[in-house]
Amino acid sequence: MVGLQPSEVPPTAAVKLVGAGAAACVADLVTFPLDTAKVRLQIQGEAGGSAPAARYKGVFGTMATMVKTEGPGSLYSGLVAGLQRQLGFASVRIGLYDSVKQFYTRGSEHAGLGSRLLAGCTTGAMAVAVAQPTDVVKVRFQAQARARGPRRYQGTVDAYKTIAREEGVRGLWKGTAPNAARNAVVNCAELVTYDLVKEALLASHLMTGESGSPPSVPPKRGTPSPRGLTGLRAADNLPCHFVAAFGAGFCATLVASPVDVVKTRYMNSVPGQYGSAGCCALVMLRREGPAAFYKGFTPSFLRLGSWNVVMFVTYEQLKRALMAARRSGEAPF
């Protein structure tokens, strides 16, 4: 068994909420420069926006240009808002996914694809309702270039105040519709893919080299096979989590990139630049063509792929560590 062994008792909702938020923060710390590069590439070519004059080429070329012209700290611009976002956002969309899935299946252990998709859409929308202002501030910070005159915002608190003062409270909720759409898509692609791939790997025992054939003497009806339970626990390891998370990251990037680009453009736009998210998408299509919707695809995949791997692997281990602490009385939940 690689990593901590799975608990005999399923993790509680509180453990999942805390574990998801903490794991997402760890993933953000590791992959934030890739996310910043993705945002810069997505807003490149935007007319009338706050995009910098520098021309970016590729993921690592963008990061190198930013370090050269703005300093290494520019790669982590907006990190505070990003961590605030994950504490509220990931806790809801990931931590509540299993609970909502059980709600749609009425407590059944066997969830169909429809129930998983509904659960992903529901928790994704709930998360946007909680964390939208932090997402707006994060994108604004990542988009502003330090090398061109005065900075748009001087700090995280200043950004919240400035946006509320200049654009009203609605400014903090700018782009809620495209963000909700984007996160419904991402959540479904991410969590449902991870769910299905992990389930398939556990059933086939590919991560342990054992066959999935049943034992020669079947157990009594209603009694789980000891060999089956042992095999499942042995297969539920870090390689299994890594493969499932990588697949989740690829699927999420593939289906969510167009919505993600529109969301980033719209949230970063100055007041009056676009009438709506739909108007933003039409302007992009007319001025830059269909390829504009996949701007920054490589950094999106590098970021989402690596983010998913770090987050899910950390999340699985945190759940086991928190359950172990809970059994020993060291955890308050």
N, C-alpha and C positions, 0 to 999 in steps of 0.2 A: 504494500500500500504506500503510495506516494502522498506525503502531506498528512494532515490530521485525519483520523478516521471519522466517518460520518456517525452522527449521534443515533442511538437506538430510538430516541424520542424526537419527533419532528420539531423543527425550530418554531418558536412562538412568533406571533405577529410583531411583537415588540423587538425581538431579536432580528427579524428580517428588516424592520424599519431602520434600526440603528446600524446594522451591518451594511445595508445598501447605501446609506448616506456616507458612512465612513469609507467604504470601498470606492465609491464614486469620487470622493475627494482625493484618495490616493492615486486613482487613475488620472484625474485632472492634473495633479502635480507632475506626473510623469510625461503626459502627452500634450500639455498646454502649448508649447511652442509650435507643434504641428497644427493645432487649432487656430492659432493666431495667423500662421502662414496661409491656412485655408481661407480665412476671412479676407486677408489682403488680396489674394488671388481672385476671390469671388467679386470684390468691389472694383477690381481693376477694369478700367474702361467705362466706368459709370460716369455719366455727364452730370456736372453740377453738384456732386456729392463731396465727401471729405476724403476721397481717395488720394493718396500721396502721388507726387509727380514721378517717383522712381518706378521704373518698369521691372516687374518681377518675372522671372523665368524659372518655373519648376519649384518644387517644395524646398529643397535645400538651397537653391539659388535665392529664393525669397528670404529664407532665414539668414543667409550670409549677407544679403543686401541690408536687411534690417539691423543686423549687428554692426555692420560697417557704417551706416548712416545715422543710426539712432542709439546704438549701444546695446549690450546684451540684455539689459532689463526690458527692452521693448518686446522681447519674446514672451514675457510674462505680464504684459500690460493687460489689466482687467482680471488678474488672478483672484483678487479678493472677492470681486463680484461673482466670479466663476465658482469659487468654493461655496459662497453663500447660496448660489443657484443649486449646486449639487446637494447640499444639505437638505433643502426643501424638495427639490425636483426628483432626484434619484430615490430618495426615501419613499416617496409616494408611488412613482411609476414602476419601480422595481420591487420595493418592499411590500407593496400591497397587491402585486400581481397574483400571487398564489391564492390570497384570500378572496379576491374578486373572481378569480377563475372558479373557485369552489362555490361561490355564490351563484354563478351562472349554471354550474352543473348540479346545483342543489345538494352539495356535499359529496357527490360521487367522486371516486378516485380516478375514474376514467373520463378524461376531458377530450372532447372532439375538437377538430380544427376550428369550428365556428365559435366554440366557447373560449378558446385561447385567443382568437382574434378579437372577440368582444372585450375580453379582459384587458388585452393590450391597448385597445382604443380607449377604454374607460380610464385606466390609470394614467395613460398619456395625457388625456384631456384634463384630468384632475390635477396633474402635476403642473401643467401650464397655468391653470387658475391660481396656483399657489406661488409659483416662482417667476412669472413673466417679467416683473420689474428688474429682477437681477439679471435676466437674460438680455434685456435691452441695454443695461449699463455695461455688461460684459462686452457685447458686440461693439458699442460705441468706443470703448477703451481700446479694443483690439484694432479698430479701423483707423484711429487717429495716429498720425505720424508726428513724432517729436521733433523732426528736423525742419519742419516748415512753420515758422512763426510761433505765436502763442498756442498753447495747447487748449483744446476744446474744454477739457475738464481737468481739474487739479487733483482730484482724489475721488474715491468711491462715494463718500458722503456728499461731496460737492456735485458729483454727477447726478445723484438722486435729486438734490435740491434744485440744480440748474434746469434739469428736464422738467420738473414739476412747475418751476417758476415760468419758464419760457414757453412750454408746450401744454401746461396744465397737467392735472393728474392723469388724463387720458394718454399723455405722452409716455408715461411709464408702462402703459399697456399697449403701446403701439406694436402692431404686427401680431396681435394675439391670434387672429384667425389663421394666417399662414403658419404661425408657430404651432398652433393646435393641430393643424393638418399635418405639418411636418412630423410632429412628435407622435401623432397617432400612427403614421406610417412607420416611423423609426421604431417605435415601441413594439408594433406588431412584428416587423421584420426581425428585430433584435431578439426580443424575449421569446416569441413563438419559435423562431429558428433555433435558438439555444435550447429551448424546451424539447423540441422534436429531435434535434441531433443528439443531445445528451441521452434522451430516452432510447433512441436507436442504438447508441453505443453501449449503453448499459444492458440492453436486451441481447445484443450480439456478443458481448464480452470481448470486443475487439481490443480493448485496452489492457486485457489480461492474458490474451492468447488462449483462453478457454473456449470451448464450443458452447453454444447456447442450447444444446440438446438436453432434454429432461433426464432425470435420474432413472435408472433401470427399474427401481421400485417406486411407483408414484406414492406420494403421501396421502393420508386420509383426506377426504373431502373437507375443505374449509381450513386445512392446516397448511401453512406455507412450507415449502421445501427448505430444509437447512442449507443444502448445497446451493439452492437458488438465491437465498438471502446472502450467504457468504460471497457468492459470485458477484452479486449486485454491489455489495459494499466494496469488494476488491476492485471492481471496474470503475467505481465512483471516485476517481483520483485526479491528480493534476493534469496528466495527459488528456484525459476525457474532457475536463473543463477547458483546456487550451483549444482543442479541436472544435468543440461546440462554440466557444466564444469567437474563434476566428471565422467560422462559417456565419455566425450571427452578424459580425462586423461587415463582411462582404455583402450580404443580402441587404442590410440596412443602408449601406452606402449606395448600392445600385438603385434602389427604389426611392430613396429620399433626397438624392442630390438636387433634382430640379426644384423641389419645394424649399430645400435648404438655401439655395442661391437666392430665390425670391425673398425668403424671410430675411436673410442677411442684408440684401439691398434695401428692402423696405424699412427695416428697423434702423438702419444707419442713415437713411435719407433725411435731408433738412425739411422743415415744415413746408408743405405745399408742393414738394417735388413730385410726389405721386399721390393721386387721389385715393388709391386703394391698392391692396396687394395685387388684385387682378390687373389694374392699370400698370403697375410695376412690371408684371410679367409680359404684358403686351408691348410695352416700351422696349424691354429687353429683346423680345422676339423681333421687333421691327428694326431696331438699331444694330443688333449684334448677331442675330440669327439663332437657330435652335441650339447650336453648340454652346451658347452662353449659359444654358441651363445646367451644363456639366462642367462649368469652370471650377477649377479647384478639385476635380474628382480624385486625382492622385493623393493630394494631402488629406482629402476627406476620408479616403480609404485607409491611408496610413494612420490617420488619427483614430477613426472609428474602429478599425481592426485592432490596433494596439490598445486603444481605450477599453474595448470589450474584453480583450485577453486579460489585461491588468485588473479590470473591475470584477469580472466574473470569478477569476481565480482567487482574488482577495476576498470577494464576497462569500464564496464557498468556505474558505478557511476561517473567516471571521464568524460565520454562523456556527461552525463547529467549536471554535474557541469560546464564543459567548455561551453556547449551550453547556459546555464543560464547566465554565465559571458559574453558570446558573445552578447546575447540579451541586456544585461544591459550596453554594451559598455566597459566592464572591460577587455576583452580578445583581444589581438592584431591579432587574426586570426578568 
